[in-house]
Amino acid sequence: MSIFSVRPRVSDLVFQLYGRPLHPELFETLAVRKIQHNGAELIVRVTRTGHVISWDCRDLHLTEIAAAADSSLPETRRLLHHKLRGEQSDSVSCCPGVNYQISFQVETLSPEVFQHVHDEILIDGGKRGLLHNFQPHHRLAISPLGFVTAEARAGCLFLSSFHTFPDELTVVKTQSLIEQK
């Protein structure tokens, strides 16, 4: 069994932001956590292809997704769309007083550095955030990881994710900021 039947290749991933909720049945959710803070609700899902993060605050809803490009996702109210390649940043003003910023990086590492990063994510994921440890395709293989954290501060929400792809020795990192002014 190939690991690609569990996770797609990194080159097949996209990052998207929607100004609306997306139906949960569109994703294969492997781990989920719901957080309520200061009148807002955050739902964090680790999926087979990456993550889905939904933020709902009064009349505004944002859905961030890292998924396979061939996912049948709608185009209606899609605010951002990027292939997950290299290092990129973007931002969008969602409505008066709310700004969304994203920065992501796709990094291929040496085997030793990848193992070190993998171990650090496992340790950090045991202390905070939402961590999903995929089953490896054989007992000696390094298992892929999906790890998402959310941190609320005055007037903003900071989200970060790490997704590992051991067969490609690649880590996909995202950092998002939702600012309310």
C-alpha positions in Angstrom: 0.0 0.0 0.0 1.4 3.3 -1.0 1.4 6.3 1.4 -0.1 8.3 -1.5 -3.3 6.3 -1.0 -3.3 7.8 2.5 -2.1 11.3 1.6 -1.7 13.0 -1.8 1.6 14.2 -3.1 2.5 17.7 -2.0 2.5 18.9 -5.6 -1.2 18.0 -5.7 -2.2 20.4 -2.8 -3.9 23.7 -2.8 -4.7 26.3 -0.2 -8.0 28.1 -0.3 -10.0 30.5 1.8 -13.8 30.9 1.6 -16.1 33.5 2.9 -18.7 30.9 3.8 -19.0 27.6 5.6 -18.3 24.4 3.6 -20.3 21.2 4.3 -18.2 18.8 6.6 -19.1 15.9 4.3 -16.8 17.3 1.7 -13.8 16.3 3.8 -12.6 13.1 5.4 -12.1 14.4 8.9 -9.6 12.4 11.0 -9.5 14.6 14.1 -11.6 17.6 15.2 -11.7 20.2 17.9 -14.2 23.0 18.6 -13.3 26.1 20.5 -15.5 29.0 21.5 -13.9 32.3 22.5 -15.2 35.9 22.8 -18.4 35.2 20.8 -16.5 33.4 18.0 -16.5 29.7 17.2 -13.5 27.9 15.7 -13.7 24.4 14.4 -10.3 22.8 13.5 -10.3 19.6 11.5 -7.3 17.6 10.4 -8.1 15.8 7.2 -6.4 13.2 5.0 -5.2 16.0 2.7 -4.4 18.7 5.2 -6.8 20.7 7.3 -10.1 22.6 7.4 -10.4 25.5 9.8 -13.8 27.2 10.1 -14.2 30.5 12.0 -17.6 32.0 12.7 -18.0 35.3 14.4 -21.5 37.0 14.3 -22.3 37.5 10.6 -18.8 36.6 9.2 -17.7 33.1 8.4 -14.3 32.1 7.0 -13.2 28.6 6.0 -9.5 27.9 5.4 -8.6 24.6 3.7 -5.4 22.8 2.6 -6.6 20.1 0.3 -5.9 18.1 -2.8 -6.4 20.1 -6.0 -8.8 17.5 -7.4 -11.2 17.9 -4.4 -14.6 18.9 -5.6 -14.8 22.2 -3.8 -17.1 25.0 -4.8 -15.9 28.3 -6.3 -18.7 30.3 -4.8 -17.3 32.9 -2.4 -13.8 31.6 -2.7 -11.6 34.5 -1.5 -8.1 33.0 -2.0 -6.7 30.1 -4.1 -3.0 29.1 -4.2 -1.1 26.0 -5.2 1.0 24.9 -2.2 4.4 25.6 -3.7 7.5 27.3 -2.2 6.8 30.2 0.1 3.9 32.6 -0.4 1.9 35.2 1.5 -1.4 36.8 0.8 -4.1 38.8 2.6 -7.7 39.8 2.1 -10.0 42.3 3.8 -13.1 40.2 4.6 -15.3 43.0 5.7 -14.8 46.3 7.4 -12.8 45.7 10.5 -11.7 42.1 9.7 -8.4 41.3 7.9 -7.1 37.8 7.1 -3.5 37.1 6.3 -1.8 33.8 5.3 1.8 32.7 4.9 2.8 29.2 3.9 6.0 27.4 3.1 6.6 24.0 1.5 10.1 22.7 2.5 11.9 19.5 1.4 14.5 18.5 4.0 17.4 16.1 4.4 16.4 12.8 6.0 18.1 13.7 9.3 16.5 17.2 9.5 13.1 15.7 8.5 13.3 13.2 11.3 14.2 15.9 13.8 11.3 18.2 12.7 8.9 15.2 12.8 10.0 14.4 16.4 9.6 18.0 17.5 6.1 18.1 16.0 5.2 14.9 17.9 6.5 16.4 21.2 4.7 19.8 20.7 1.5 18.1 19.5 1.4 16.1 22.8 1.3 19.4 24.7 -1.1 21.6 22.7 -3.1 21.9 19.6 -4.7 19.2 17.5 -2.4 16.4 16.3 -3.2 13.4 14.1 -0.6 10.7 13.6 -1.4 8.7 10.4 -0.7 5.0 10.3 2.5 4.4 8.3 2.4 2.1 5.3 4.8 -0.3 7.0 6.0 -0.7 10.6 9.4 0.9 10.1 8.1 3.9 8.1 7.8 7.4 9.6 4.1 8.2 9.8 2.7 11.4 8.3 1.5 14.0 10.8 -1.1 16.7 10.8 -0.8 19.3 13.5 -2.8 22.5 14.0 -2.7 25.1 16.8 -4.9 28.1 17.5 -3.9 31.0 19.8 -6.3 33.9 20.6 -4.9 37.3 21.5 -6.6 40.6 22.0 -8.3 41.4 18.6 -6.7 38.5 16.7 -6.6 34.8 16.2 -3.3 33.1 15.2 -3.4 29.7 13.5 -0.5 27.5 12.5 -0.3 24.1 10.9 2.4 21.5 10.1 1.7 18.6 7.7 4.5 16.1 7.1 4.9 14.0 4.0 7.6 11.4 4.9 7.9 9.8 1.5 8.8 13.2 0.0 10.7 14.4 3.1 8.6 17.5 2.9 6.9 19.7 5.5 4.0 22.0 4.7 3.7 24.9 7.1 0.9 27.5 7.2 0.4 30.5 9.5 -2.8 32.5 9.4 -3.9 35.6 11.2 -7.5 36.9 11.6 -7.5 40.4 12.9 -10.5 42.2 14.2 -10.2 45.9 14.5 
